[in-house]
Amino acid sequence: MTTVRDHDVDDAARLRTAMVDELRGDPITSDAVAKAMATVPRHLFAPEASLDEAYESNTTVPVKRNSDGLTLSSLSAAHLQATMLEQADIRFGMRVLEIGTMGYNAALLQELVGPTGHVTSVDIDPDIVERARTYLAHAGYDRVDVVCADAEYGVPAGAPYDRIIVTVESPDIPPAWLKQLTGDGRIVAPLRMKGVTRSIAFDRDGAGLVSRSYRLCHFVPMQGDGAHDRQRLKLDTGVYLTIEDFKPTFDVTALQQALQSPPMEDWPGAAFDLPDELELYLLTSSPQMALLHASQERIDEGLLAASTRLGVPALIGDDGSFAYRIKRQRQDSDDDFECGVIAHGPAAEDVAAQYGQLLRRWAEHFRRRDAASIRYLPAQAATPPEPGAVLPKRHGSVVVSWPQNSGTPGGDPA
């Protein structure tokens, strides 16, 4: 692989400009983020990648893996970093805490806060901390404080912070982050909920937090005291349910029997659009929803449909019958798609009808970006202030509600 050492500064500047031009409009909407990304030499923080790879907007650069090949640390894709920086709305003079360091994003933050602001970046891995310090100094950003510590407890020495931006997947919002946030501060965190992750911009709201925006994202898992084991319920070889954030009462034997029963298919007439929004709606609209996964081998055998390969929300009935979403192109359109339902088990028709009703309701009322309201309530907070899916966490709970919009539904093409 050709490394950056084989290229000159002009090539890097050209690619950096092209990257920013590509990201302009979506996700970059501010001049401040555009200027920061056009200034910081991203390639200096990714010597493992070629110059072209370093500036590909959707490319993640793995930096460290464990013995099983799982990525422990990586340089996130520029598209995702720009998305979170826009969510954070960072301004000159702010104090910012970055949780999870790789150097590059901290340099962007330093550009955004300017000479009167301050950036603290924390990571639990001493190798990653040393790497970040080295590359930040080489790139001229030695004002960033890079701290080796468990981010579950924040960095009290630099508090309070106007912004806390988290660049690792977080199963919860630790009390230390709330304590170290200013009264009008914002936390941008990739919060894991029922097996999926969304980058959520949270503002203060009484004792807790309320979302201002959320976006689809993928990050390496949190390490240290804030780590969380992913919970799975095996139904068959290569088939399982993700059962995080709730205590399942599912009849496993009945589910296994239903899995082997002939499937039924239904098409309720609901549009397929904005799949990440639809996924979040389905998972938080019923306590009987869980992510259903199947390996490619089991899909190729015809046991389950292709939508299960990356996980699809499944509605579980009391008798073990279950239903999940599929899609197909509309017969009268070359571009539009519609949602369908596959159901298994003795009550397949009933669970398929319930699932179809949820699909139609989403398409009619919630088919848009940021349709949900997501609140975080620390453990000491009062009862949730409004109806919604309550997802229990170690330090508190997440409440996801879907305020109905009377406007015309619509969204970006899927």
TIPA-138494 format. One record per residue (C-alpha): residue in one letter; x, y, z. Coordinates in steps of 0.02 Angstrom, whole numbers, plus 50000, padded with zeros to 5 digits. Last residue first. Layout:
# residues N
resn,u,v,w
A,X,Y,Z
...
END
This chain:
# residues 414
resn,u,v,w
A,48289,50242,50049
P,48221,50399,49971
D,48222,50546,50090
G,48065,50582,50184
G,47880,50613,50179
P,47727,50628,50284
T,47611,50778,50259
G,47587,50871,50421
S,47485,50813,50570
N,47640,50762,50666
Q,47616,50638,50807
P,47738,50646,50952
W,47837,50483,50956
S,47911,50443,51126
V,48076,50365,51178
V,48117,50365,51365
V,48294,50314,51413
S,48328,50259,51591
G,48449,50285,51733
H,48624,50234,51787
R,48623,50051,51732
K,48495,50078,51595
P,48310,50036,51581
L,48225,50074,51415
V,48056,50158,51440
A,47955,50163,51279
G,47843,50314,51286
P,47711,50406,51384
E,47762,50573,51460
P,47851,50644,51613
P,47949,50484,51653
T,47940,50454,51842
A,48057,50564,51942
A,48245,50576,51925
Q,48365,50489,52045
A,48411,50355,51918
P,48456,50482,51785
L,48324,50517,51652
Y,48377,50525,51470
R,48245,50586,51349
I,48222,50543,51165
S,48087,50630,51064
A,48057,50540,50901
A,48020,50612,50729
D,48200,50669,50704
R,48194,50636,50516
R,48029,50598,50432
R,47901,50459,50407
F,47817,50476,50577
H,47629,50494,50548
E,47568,50396,50397
A,47718,50284,50361
W,47741,50249,50547
R,47558,50204,50571
R,47559,50093,50418
L,47710,49996,50480
L,47636,49978,50655
Q,47473,49910,50582
G,47570,49787,50476
Y,47658,49721,50631
Q,47492,49693,50719
A,47420,49605,50565
A,47575,49495,50549
V,47562,49452,50735
D,47381,49396,50711
E,47408,49300,50549
A,47558,49207,50621
A,47464,49149,50776
P,47519,48966,50760
G,47697,49015,50714
H,47793,49115,50583
A,47767,49286,50506
I,47845,49380,50359
V,47786,49559,50336
G,47799,49680,50192
C,47859,49857,50173
E,47850,49952,50009
F,47981,50023,49892
D,47986,50171,49775
D,48111,50198,49634
D,48054,50104,49478
S,47871,50126,49520
D,47704,50041,49483
Q,47754,49868,49545
R,47824,49938,49706
Q,47997,49871,49744
R,48003,49747,49886
K,48030,49749,50073
I,48038,49633,50224
R,47990,49662,50404
Y,47972,49537,50547
A,47838,49431,50629
F,47838,49309,50775
S,47736,49168,50850
G,47806,49115,51018
D,47636,49097,51103
D,47640,49272,51181
G,47686,49351,51015
I,47858,49420,50970
L,47871,49568,50851
A,48037,49566,50758
P,48144,49718,50719
V,48277,49674,50589
G,48459,49627,50613
L,48602,49640,50489
R,48562,49475,50403
T,48377,49476,50453
S,48319,49575,50300
A,48378,49432,50188
A,48229,49323,50235
L,48233,49176,50355
L,48250,48986,50342
G,48282,48991,50154
E,48447,48895,50161
D,48533,49052,50094
I,48463,49146,50243
R,48532,49015,50361
E,48704,49029,50281
Q,48698,49219,50281
S,48679,49215,50469
A,48516,49267,50549
H,48474,49410,50667
L,48309,49464,50746
L,48310,49628,50842
A,48179,49633,50979
M,48001,49699,50991
Q,47879,49635,51124
P,47899,49794,51228
S,47814,49884,51082
S,47842,50049,50993
T,48026,50070,51034
L,48097,49939,50916
L,47975,49983,50777
Y,48011,50169,50784
L,48199,50146,50789
E,48195,50033,50636
L,48082,50151,50540
E,48201,50296,50571
D,48350,50191,50514
P,48253,50129,50362
L,48210,50304,50296
D,48079,50235,50176
F,47974,50081,50146
A,47795,50135,50113
A,47653,50039,50194
G,47524,49940,50093
P,47500,49796,50216
W,47593,49665,50113
D,47581,49494,50197
E,47685,49336,50193
M,47661,49174,50290
P,47806,49066,50345
P,47802,48876,50363
S,47847,48821,50540
Q,48029,48792,50593
L,48046,48963,50674
A,47882,48936,50766
Q,47955,48783,50853
Q,48109,48881,50908
L,47999,49024,50968
A,47890,48903,51068
T,48045,48829,51150
V,48112,49002,51189
D,47952,49062,51273
F,47988,49249,51283
T,47985,49337,51449
P,48130,49449,51404
K,48202,49573,51529
F,48231,49737,51438
D,48373,49852,51385
E,48463,49723,51276
I,48377,49570,51203
T,48460,49542,51035
L,48374,49390,50959
Y,48468,49243,50881
V,48489,49135,50726
G,48654,49062,50664
T,48619,48891,50740
D,48447,48905,50818
L,48348,49018,50934
K,48492,49094,51032
L,48447,49240,51146
R,48581,49374,51140
Q,48646,49502,51263
R,48786,49623,51218
D,48905,49644,51363
H,48917,49823,51424
A,49074,49925,51455
G,49061,50078,51568
D,49190,50013,51692
G,49321,50000,51556
Q,49290,49993,51369
M,49150,50069,51264
P,49112,49979,51102
V,49182,50031,50931
F,49067,50150,50839
H,48923,50145,50715
C,48803,50288,50679
L,48624,50332,50630
R,48577,50509,50678
Y,48490,50598,50821
S,48435,50777,50849
R,48387,50894,50990
S,48365,50755,51119
V,48317,50789,51300
L,48426,50769,51454
G,48397,50743,51640
A,48376,50834,51805
G,48285,50977,51720
D,48313,50964,51533
R,48495,50987,51485
D,48530,50960,51300
F,48563,50794,51214
A,48629,50776,51036
I,48604,50591,50998
S,48717,50483,50890
R,48608,50328,50871
T,48652,50147,50907
V,48547,49989,50889
G,48534,49835,51001
K,48387,49889,51109
M,48464,50063,51132
R,48649,50104,51115
L,48690,50288,51134
P,48818,50367,51018
A,48839,50526,51123
V,48830,50713,51092
I,48814,50798,51262
R,48762,50981,51270
G,48786,51115,51402
D,48666,51245,51471
G,48700,51205,51654
T,48879,51154,51619
L,48922,50969,51604
Q,49038,50888,51732
K,48897,50819,51840
L,48803,50751,51690
W,48959,50664,51625
A,49001,50597,51798
P,48828,50519,51816
P,48865,50400,51671
I,48754,50411,51515
D,48725,50231,51458
P,48770,50094,51332
S,48897,50207,51247
E,48974,50172,51077
V,49137,50268,51067
T,49165,50444,51001
V,49079,50541,51141
I,49066,50731,51130
I,49047,50827,51292
R,49011,51012,51267
D,49011,51163,51380
Y,49124,51072,51502
P,49142,51103,51688
A,49265,51026,51711
G,49448,51007,51661
A,49509,50920,51820
P,49351,50815,51833
V,49394,50709,51679
G,49246,50593,51645
Y,49213,50451,51767
E,49156,50320,51642
A,49297,50390,51533
D,49423,50276,51617
A,49587,50373,51612
C,49735,50419,51502
V,49720,50606,51468
V,49758,50704,51310
D,49757,50892,51344
V,49747,50982,51176
R,49866,51131,51167
D,49989,51023,51067
Y,49891,51046,50906
G,50034,51076,50784
A,50013,50923,50673
H,50165,50836,50749
A,50102,50877,50923
L,49931,50805,50885
Y,50013,50651,50808
T,50119,50614,50961
R,49984,50649,51089
A,49860,50540,50995
R,49982,50394,50984
E,50023,50407,51168
V,49838,50404,51213
I,49806,50258,51095
D,49944,50156,51176
P,49884,50205,51351
D,49708,50138,51315
I,49574,50214,51428
D,49549,50369,51322
V,49520,50552,51362
S,49525,50712,51259
T,49521,50884,51340
V,49494,51034,51227
H,49505,51217,51279
G,49436,51381,51215
T,49518,51552,51199
P,49633,51502,51055
G,49491,51432,50949
V,49349,51320,51005
L,49319,51253,50828
E,49501,51229,50779
Q,49533,51137,50942
L,49382,51025,50908
L,49453,50979,50738
A,49618,50936,50822
A,49525,50828,50947
N,49440,50740,50801
Y,49610,50699,50727
G,49695,50641,50886
M,49621,50467,50906
T,49534,50490,51071
G,49381,50416,51152
I,49281,50538,51258
E,49306,50716,51199
L,49279,50851,51331
V,49253,51028,51268
R,49277,51199,51348
M,49203,51334,51238
G,49290,51495,51187
F,49239,51491,51005
R,49085,51387,50966
I,49037,51204,50957
D,48867,51160,50884
A,48874,50979,50946
Q,48759,50910,50811
E,48869,50989,50678
L,49022,50908,50757
M,48929,50743,50763
T,48888,50743,50577
A,49064,50801,50530
Q,49138,50655,50625
L,49018,50535,50541
H,49063,50593,50366
A,49249,50594,50409
A,49241,50408,50448
S,49303,50365,50621
L,49487,50335,50659
S,49485,50168,50747
S,49507,50084,50915
L,49458,49913,50983
T,49421,49827,50818
L,49380,49643,50847
G,49510,49527,50768
D,49494,49394,50902
S,49662,49440,50979
N,49607,49621,50998
R,49618,49754,50862
K,49700,49926,50853
V,49702,50061,50719
P,49556,50028,50603
V,49533,50171,50477
T,49350,50208,50440
T,49309,50263,50262
N,49152,50362,50222
S,49232,50529,50175
E,49381,50456,50083
Y,49522,50571,50138
A,49632,50447,50230
E,49597,50316,50096
D,49670,50427,49959
L,49825,50463,50062
S,49851,50279,50096
A,49806,50217,50267
E,49912,50157,50414
P,49982,50334,50435
A,49809,50393,50490
F,49828,50546,50603
L,49943,50639,50482
H,49818,50600,50343
R,49685,50709,50424
P,49784,50870,50398
V,49669,50991,50493
T,49623,51146,50391
A,49483,51096,50273
M,49399,51000,50413
A,49405,51154,50525
K,49343,51271,50388
A,49195,51159,50346
V,49150,51142,50530
A,49151,51332,50552
D,49062,51368,50388
S,48912,51269,50446
T,48802,51139,50360
I,48920,50992,50343
P,48818,50830,50340
D,48752,50851,50209
G,48766,51021,50125
R,48955,51013,50107
L,49023,50836,50132
E,49086,50816,49953
D,49165,50989,49954
V,49251,50947,50119
M,49326,50788,50047
A,49381,50877,49887
T,49470,51010,49989
R,49560,50876,50090
L,49608,50784,49932
R,49687,50940,49857
A,49776,50983,50020
A,49846,50807,50034
D,49909,50809,49855
D,49991,50979,49884
V,50079,50916,50039
D,50174,50784,49944
H,50145,50600,49924
D,50254,50447,49954
R,50260,50472,50142
V,50070,50466,50139
T,50076,50278,50114
T,50062,50173,49957
M,50000,50000,50000
END
